[in-house]
Amino acid sequence: MQQDMTTGRILPVILRFTLPLFIGNIFQQFYSMADTVIVGRCLGAAALAAVGATSTVSFLLLGFAMGLASGFAVLTAQRFGAGDDEGVRISVSNGILLTVILSACLTFLGLMIVPRLLALMQTPADILGDATRYMLIICRGLAASMFYNLFSSFLRSVGNSRAPLFFLIFSSCTNIFLDLFFIVRLGMGVEGAALATVLAQGLSAALCLLYIIARVHVLVPARRHWGFHREASVHQLRMGVPMALQFSVTASGTIVMQSAINMFGSVAVAAFTAAWRIQNILTQGMIAMGQTMAAFCGQNFGKKDFARIREGVRSAVRVEIIYSLVSGFAAVALLPVIMRLFFSSDTDIAALMPWAMTYTVECAVFFIPLSLIFIFRNAMQGCSYSFLPLMGGVVEMAARVLCAIAGIYLHSYLLSAGCDGAAWLTAGLFTLLAYRFMMRQLESNKNVH
């Protein structure tokens, strides 16, 4: 179902779009959560640490893929908001062709650099082999992730946030079944967890494509639309590459952070991994609101309704402040209970809790600036501003790296675990100022014309 976000009461429009995204994002986390829980309970804490040690590298590669897909769909949202159906179809065909080429390049690059990167991160020797094998399979499945993100971004760009939800629920259940089959039945170890993730992601991509062909005809190009279009290519690369680099820049900071955590051994890495997974689930509402802002601002930018953009962002901020407070409290309160899901009964949870609780508390305190990052960054990207969000990623990386270096130099877990909070605070302030600059510029240009 398509949704025109340029009309109607703003808050209900935003919430109707965000809720399916939020639920879908939660189920998407089940990909990694299922890996973590099943690996931890069936293969032990060392295997869990091996999967956890790859999380930042996965974010580097998958985040780059996600950034490209989201950037390619910005043009689609703007042309849909402007009522240009021909332009929508051209943007879809062009985005698919660009993704074919870039997914091949990323796969090759990932296979080349991942083993060296894990070694440079000082991954503990007892988990390095499993971590490398896990990531090589993830790299081979990058195309599945890229096309799922591309097709779901296209659906969101025309106001459809419900269809990707159903596909994610189905594929998440499939992922859990495959995890159990590959790990428990076939005894494949961490390789089975990676293979299950890739296959489930590919299934999501296939279901999204079939749905678009059958139901969302505005996203189905005719033969005349296929081929590279210079204007569309320039716009999509101008948006997609900076958004991908923004993810990569952020991920580079998390890699340094992971290196700092690795210094404290596999027990600390296992505890950090479990806490990080829990934090990821609780922050999905922030990510969903960011995705909503990209579509909302993209459509209204296409219509040149800047006042509606400003009011939409204000509504999103009010909702996310409440969400951040609730989720921060839940993160701390539920951690002791949820931690037990990740490990077998013979694991000493008491030894893991200090590491996990330190990271969780330091993150929960800064959930509000984190939510602002998602809102303002995606609002700017929806309005075709790609440089300022990229600079926000640079600020985030710089803060995270400086904090990690301090943690490494002082051998302080408190500083190492505080990298995320430091990054969120500084980048939150930067994106707030950048968004306000963008709105003044947009409204000034409108008044001039």
BELBEL-V966282 format. One record per residue. N is the residue number from 1. RES is the residue in one small letter. SS is DSSP state (2 for helix, 1 for strand, 0 for the rest). PHI is phi as a letter, one per 20 degrees, with the letter a starting at -180 (none if undefined). Layout:
BEGIN
N|RES|SS|PHI ; N|RES|SS|PHI
END
This chain:
BEGIN
1|m|0|none ; 2|q|0|e ; 3|q|0|c ; 4|d|0|e ; 5|m|0|e ; 6|t|0|e ; 7|t|0|c ; 8|g|0|n ; 9|r|0|f ; 10|i|2|f ; 11|l|2|f ; 12|p|2|f ; 13|v|2|f ; 14|i|2|f ; 15|l|2|f ; 16|r|2|f ; 17|f|2|f ; 18|t|2|f ; 19|l|2|g ; 20|p|2|f ; 21|l|2|f ; 22|f|2|f ; 23|i|2|f ; 24|g|2|f ; 25|n|2|f ; 26|i|2|f ; 27|f|2|f ; 28|q|2|f ; 29|q|2|f ; 30|f|2|f ; 31|y|2|g ; 32|s|2|f ; 33|m|2|f ; 34|a|2|f ; 35|d|2|g ; 36|t|2|f ; 37|v|2|f ; 38|i|2|f ; 39|v|2|f ; 40|g|2|f ; 41|r|2|e ; 42|c|2|e ; 43|l|2|d ; 44|g|0|o ; 45|a|2|f ; 46|a|2|f ; 47|a|2|f ; 48|l|2|f ; 49|a|2|f ; 50|a|2|f ; 51|v|2|f ; 52|g|2|f ; 53|a|2|f ; 54|t|0|e ; 55|s|2|f ; 56|t|2|f ; 57|v|2|f ; 58|s|2|g ; 59|f|2|f ; 60|l|2|f ; 61|l|2|f ; 62|l|2|f ; 63|g|2|f ; 64|f|2|f ; 65|a|2|f ; 66|m|2|f ; 67|g|2|f ; 68|l|2|g ; 69|a|2|f ; 70|s|2|f ; 71|g|2|f ; 72|f|2|f ; 73|a|2|e ; 74|v|2|g ; 75|l|2|f ; 76|t|2|f ; 77|a|2|f ; 78|q|2|f ; 79|r|2|f ; 80|f|2|f ; 81|g|2|f ; 82|a|0|e ; 83|g|0|m ; 84|d|0|e ; 85|d|2|f ; 86|e|2|f ; 87|g|2|f ; 88|v|2|f ; 89|r|2|f ; 90|i|2|f ; 91|s|2|f ; 92|v|2|f ; 93|s|2|f ; 94|n|2|f ; 95|g|2|f ; 96|i|2|f ; 97|l|2|f ; 98|l|2|f ; 99|t|2|f ; 100|v|2|g ; 101|i|2|f ; 102|l|2|f ; 103|s|2|f ; 104|a|2|f ; 105|c|2|f ; 106|l|2|f ; 107|t|2|f ; 108|f|2|f ; 109|l|2|f ; 110|g|2|f ; 111|l|2|f ; 112|m|2|f ; 113|i|2|e ; 114|v|2|g ; 115|p|2|g ; 116|r|2|f ; 117|l|2|f ; 118|l|2|f ; 119|a|2|f ; 120|l|2|f ; 121|m|0|f ; 122|q|0|l ; 123|t|0|g ; 124|p|0|g ; 125|a|2|g ; 126|d|2|f ; 127|i|2|c ; 128|l|2|f ; 129|g|2|f ; 130|d|2|f ; 131|a|2|f ; 132|t|2|f ; 133|r|2|f ; 134|y|2|f ; 135|m|2|f ; 136|l|2|f ; 137|i|2|f ; 138|i|2|g ; 139|c|2|f ; 140|r|2|f ; 141|g|0|d ; 142|l|2|g ; 143|a|2|f ; 144|a|2|f ; 145|s|2|f ; 146|m|2|f ; 147|f|2|f ; 148|y|2|f ; 149|n|2|f ; 150|l|2|f ; 151|f|2|f ; 152|s|2|f ; 153|s|2|f ; 154|f|2|f ; 155|l|2|f ; 156|r|2|f ; 157|s|2|f ; 158|v|0|d ; 159|g|0|n ; 160|n|0|d ; 161|s|0|d ; 162|r|0|e ; 163|a|2|g ; 164|p|2|g ; 165|l|2|f ; 166|f|2|f ; 167|f|2|f ; 168|l|2|f ; 169|i|2|g ; 170|f|2|f ; 171|s|2|f ; 172|s|2|f ; 173|c|2|f ; 174|t|2|f ; 175|n|2|f ; 176|i|2|f ; 177|f|2|f ; 178|l|2|f ; 179|d|2|g ; 180|l|2|f ; 181|f|2|f ; 182|f|2|f ; 183|i|2|e ; 184|v|2|e ; 185|r|2|f ; 186|l|0|e ; 187|g|0|m ; 188|m|0|e ; 189|g|0|m ; 190|v|2|f ; 191|e|2|f ; 192|g|2|f ; 193|a|2|f ; 194|a|2|f ; 195|l|2|f ; 196|a|2|f ; 197|t|2|f ; 198|v|2|f ; 199|l|2|f ; 200|a|2|f ; 201|q|2|f ; 202|g|2|f ; 203|l|2|f ; 204|s|2|g ; 205|a|2|f ; 206|a|2|f ; 207|l|2|f ; 208|c|2|f ; 209|l|2|f ; 210|l|2|f ; 211|y|2|f ; 212|i|2|f ; 213|i|2|f ; 214|a|2|e ; 215|r|2|c ; 216|v|0|d ; 217|h|2|f ; 218|v|2|f ; 219|l|2|e ; 220|v|0|d ; 221|p|0|f ; 222|a|0|e ; 223|r|2|g ; 224|r|2|f ; 225|h|2|e ; 226|w|0|f ; 227|g|0|p ; 228|f|0|e ; 229|h|0|d ; 230|r|2|g ; 231|e|2|f ; 232|a|2|f ; 233|s|2|f ; 234|v|2|f ; 235|h|2|f ; 236|q|2|f ; 237|l|2|f ; 238|r|2|f ; 239|m|2|e ; 240|g|2|f ; 241|v|2|f ; 242|p|2|f ; 243|m|2|f ; 244|a|2|f ; 245|l|2|f ; 246|q|2|f ; 247|f|2|f ; 248|s|2|f ; 249|v|2|f ; 250|t|2|f ; 251|a|2|f ; 252|s|2|f ; 253|g|2|f ; 254|t|2|f ; 255|i|2|f ; 256|v|2|f ; 257|m|2|f ; 258|q|2|f ; 259|s|2|f ; 260|a|2|f ; 261|i|2|f ; 262|n|2|g ; 263|m|0|g ; 264|f|0|e ; 265|g|0|n ; 266|s|2|f ; 267|v|2|f ; 268|a|2|f ; 269|v|2|f ; 270|a|2|f ; 271|a|2|f ; 272|f|2|g ; 273|t|2|g ; 274|a|2|f ; 275|a|2|f ; 276|w|2|f ; 277|r|2|f ; 278|i|2|f ; 279|q|2|f ; 280|n|2|f ; 281|i|2|f ; 282|l|2|f ; 283|t|0|e ; 284|q|2|f ; 285|g|2|f ; 286|m|2|f ; 287|i|2|f ; 288|a|2|f ; 289|m|2|f ; 290|g|2|f ; 291|q|2|f ; 292|t|2|f ; 293|m|2|f ; 294|a|2|f ; 295|a|2|f ; 296|f|2|f ; 297|c|2|f ; 298|g|2|f ; 299|q|2|f ; 300|n|2|f ; 301|f|2|f ; 302|g|2|f ; 303|k|0|e ; 304|k|0|m ; 305|d|0|e ; 306|f|2|f ; 307|a|2|f ; 308|r|2|f ; 309|i|2|f ; 310|r|2|f ; 311|e|2|f ; 312|g|2|f ; 313|v|2|f ; 314|r|2|f ; 315|s|2|f ; 316|a|2|f ; 317|v|2|f ; 318|r|2|f ; 319|v|2|f ; 320|e|2|f ; 321|i|2|f ; 322|i|2|f ; 323|y|2|f ; 324|s|2|f ; 325|l|2|f ; 326|v|2|f ; 327|s|2|f ; 328|g|2|f ; 329|f|2|f ; 330|a|2|f ; 331|a|2|g ; 332|v|2|f ; 333|a|2|f ; 334|l|2|e ; 335|l|2|g ; 336|p|2|g ; 337|v|2|f ; 338|i|2|f ; 339|m|2|g ; 340|r|0|f ; 341|l|0|f ; 342|f|0|e ; 343|f|0|c ; 344|s|0|f ; 345|s|0|f ; 346|d|0|e ; 347|t|0|e ; 348|d|0|e ; 349|i|2|f ; 350|a|2|f ; 351|a|2|f ; 352|l|2|e ; 353|m|2|g ; 354|p|2|g ; 355|w|2|f ; 356|a|2|f ; 357|m|2|f ; 358|t|2|g ; 359|y|2|f ; 360|t|2|f ; 361|v|2|f ; 362|e|2|f ; 363|c|2|f ; 364|a|2|g ; 365|v|0|f ; 366|f|0|d ; 367|f|2|f ; 368|i|2|f ; 369|p|2|f ; 370|l|2|f ; 371|s|2|f ; 372|l|2|f ; 373|i|2|g ; 374|f|2|f ; 375|i|2|f ; 376|f|2|f ; 377|r|2|f ; 378|n|2|f ; 379|a|2|f ; 380|m|2|f ; 381|q|2|f ; 382|g|2|f ; 383|c|0|e ; 384|s|0|m ; 385|y|0|e ; 386|s|0|d ; 387|f|2|f ; 388|l|2|f ; 389|p|2|f ; 390|l|2|f ; 391|m|2|f ; 392|g|2|f ; 393|g|2|f ; 394|v|2|f ; 395|v|2|f ; 396|e|2|f ; 397|m|2|f ; 398|a|2|f ; 399|a|2|f ; 400|r|2|f ; 401|v|2|f ; 402|l|2|f ; 403|c|2|f ; 404|a|2|f ; 405|i|2|f ; 406|a|2|f ; 407|g|2|f ; 408|i|2|f ; 409|y|2|f ; 410|l|2|e ; 411|h|0|l ; 412|s|0|d ; 413|y|2|f ; 414|l|2|g ; 415|l|2|f ; 416|s|2|f ; 417|a|2|f ; 418|g|0|e ; 419|c|2|g ; 420|d|2|f ; 421|g|2|g ; 422|a|2|f ; 423|a|2|f ; 424|w|2|f ; 425|l|2|f ; 426|t|2|f ; 427|a|2|f ; 428|g|2|f ; 429|l|2|f ; 430|f|2|f ; 431|t|2|f ; 432|l|2|f ; 433|l|2|f ; 434|a|2|f ; 435|y|2|f ; 436|r|2|f ; 437|f|2|f ; 438|m|2|f ; 439|m|2|f ; 440|r|2|f ; 441|q|2|f ; 442|l|2|f ; 443|e|2|f ; 444|s|2|f ; 445|n|2|f ; 446|k|2|f ; 447|n|2|f ; 448|v|2|f ; 449|h|0|f
END
